[in-house]
Amino acid sequence: MTTAAPSVSRERLLEQEVRNLRAEVERLRLALAEKKGIDVSTLQAPRHGPDPSAKHPAGGSPRVVFLANVVTRPNIEVGAYTYFSGEGCEHFERENVLYQTDDPADRLTIGRYASIAPGVRFLMNGANHPASGTTYPFWMFGRGWHERREPRFRGPTTVGNDVWIGLEALILPGVTIGDGAVIGARAVVAHDVPPYAIVAGNPARVVRRRYDDATISKLLELRWWDWPPERVTRNLPELLDGRFDQVT
Ligand SMILES: CC(C)(COP(=O)(O)OP(=O)(O)OC[C@H]1O[C@@H](n2cnc3c(N)ncnc32)[C@H](O)[C@@H]1OP(=O)(O)O)[C@@H](O)C(=O)NCCC(=O)NCCS
């Protein structure tokens, strides 16, 4: 009995074929330039990761978006290279930033190089009903019910750089998530998260710190996310291995 090859290996073969074809096209392009007497070194542009102004930077997949290139609200700011993934990811601000008011102070700021998994949602300040008396929002319906009370304003929501937010996490209003933090899948983040902490659960609690205090201080000083892409490329192995004292 024969069994069909798993589709994943077929996908890998196709990917490899595409890479081979791309390499062949590049080889032919350079050969042609050489034939025409063009200095080929001027054609071989160094590669330093994706174009940060690309909307769908992962090989064009519509399931991955660089958020900075799709957000439009004046009170949402996202740094370069921060991506959001999942079906309909380009509708992030409509589907995943909920109850945000027009108040400039009801602000969502996300740093650079953050990874945001499918289903992550940010609950903003318009989400809460006042709890000083009855929570029913009479003024929503008018017709003589115009008396209004505002809920407590919890402040802006801030997500640092190099933060990874896991599947379907919920970030409550007014929370600050420090650089390098990890938010577990389905966490409900109700309090600030220190830099380089891993939090999980509801309410999210620190599971552990990713590095010792000295390394965390060094990383917060290093701020690799602000480097030009050339420097990131050069130091990629060190950054990925956590050899932060060896970066150049
Ligand atoms: C948070 C996370 C990164 C922790 O990974 P880790 O550092 O390897 O931690 P561990 O698996 O050792 O778990 C540590 C403790 O936290 C608990 N924990 C881990 N993730 C949890 C979660 N999402 N919710 C609740 N508890 C969680 C574990 O049960 C364990 O508890 P214990 O010490 O009482 O046994 C990981 O569990 C997670 O949630 N990843 C998100 C993955 C995701 O969403 N991917 C989407 C594609 S980007």
The ligand as an ORCA input file, in Angstrom:
! r2SCAN-3c Opt
* xyz 0 1
  C       4.080     32.018     28.076
  C       4.937     30.986     27.365
  C       5.877     31.682     26.380
  C       5.726     30.332     28.479
  O       6.676     29.485     27.994
  P       7.851     28.947     28.987
  O       8.695     30.061     29.427
  O       8.480     27.801     28.269
  O       7.075     28.509     30.283
  P       6.675     27.055     30.787
  O       6.020     26.283     29.698
  O       7.881     26.482     31.466
  O       5.573     27.404     31.868
  C       5.856     28.028     33.081
  C       4.593     28.031     33.933
  O       3.621     28.914     33.340
  C       2.415     28.202     32.987
  N       1.991     28.717     31.693
  C       2.709     28.789     30.559
  N       2.016     29.355     29.577
  C       0.810     29.627     30.088
  C      -0.358     30.226     29.555
  N      -0.408     30.663     28.291
  N      -1.408     30.405     30.389
  C      -1.374     29.979     31.664
  N      -0.295     29.410     32.234
  C       0.777     29.238     31.450
  C       2.847     26.744     32.927
  O       1.770     25.897     33.166
  C       3.895     26.696     34.010
  O       3.254     26.667     35.250
  P       3.861     25.788     36.492
  O       5.211     26.417     36.787
  O       2.849     25.977     37.568
  O       3.979     24.406     35.979
  C       4.106     29.960     26.550
  O       3.508     29.010     27.391
  C       3.017     30.614     25.705
  O       1.901     30.878     26.132
  N       3.371     30.922     24.443
  C       2.531     31.583     23.504
  C       2.484     30.807     22.191
  C       1.591     31.475     21.200
  O       0.599     32.080     21.518
  N       1.960     31.389     19.925
  C       1.172     31.970     18.868
  C       1.983     32.147     17.611
  S       3.057     33.563     17.716
*
